[in-house]
Amino acid sequence: MADSAQSHSLGAGHDAGSRRDFLVIAANALVGVGAACVAWPLIKSMNPAADVLAAGAPVDIDISSVQPGQQIVVLWRSRPIFIVHRTPDELTKLQTDADRALLRDPDSDNLQQPPYAKNAYRSVKPEYLVLVGICTHLGCIPNFVPAPGGSLGASWPGGYFCPCHGSRYDLAGRVFSGVPAPLNLPVPPYHFVSDTTVRIGENPPDSTFDFGSIEQI
């Protein structure tokens, strides 16, 4: 289903109206789909214009419709950006000893996030996670697998699984020990311009963080 949806999107590139209609359908249809490395759990229908993306300018994303437990994917600098509305239970689980024991860098000591996101949740607001959705092993796009257990085993707390080479990350984008990926998923510069709008690519007013200083993008 995901492959056919992506092919249709490419074919409709010359018709902005059709593309938006398609992406709205794709966003609803692709929940739970995405066995391939490049499949995105959800695609945001209102991505910025191509010239804005190419320039690397900040982009504003409306998150008012993102429900607890849901992820959307947007583009910034031609990179997929994961935005997740985490539930209270998911936030609690991130700080349990069982979850932290699975992780290579549970305290985010490696420079894979701005200083303002070096906290227990790797985020500006605990409930909203914002990540660069590129595996730090060989650059695949991990799948969003928020439900614990299942085919990934009883110890799986929910998070991201990269089917290309088996790397795993929790719901803060922190990498597991013993997997090919060496580092946590990067957190881009961002801040909230309102309760329902996140601006990706721009630091909060009191920060001068340089995204180029991250260990691995």
Secondary structure, 3 states (H helix, E strand, C coil): CHHHHHHHHHHCCCCHHHHHHHHHHHHHHCCCCCCCCCCCCCCCCCCCCHHHHHHCCCEEEECCCCCCCCEEEEEECCEEEEEEECCHHHHHHHCCHHHHCCECCCCCCCCCCCHHHCCCCCCCCCCEEEEECCCCCCCCCCEEECCCCHHHCCCCCCEEECCCCCCEEECCCCEECCCCCCCCCCCCCEEEEECCEEEECCCCCCCCCCHHHCCCC
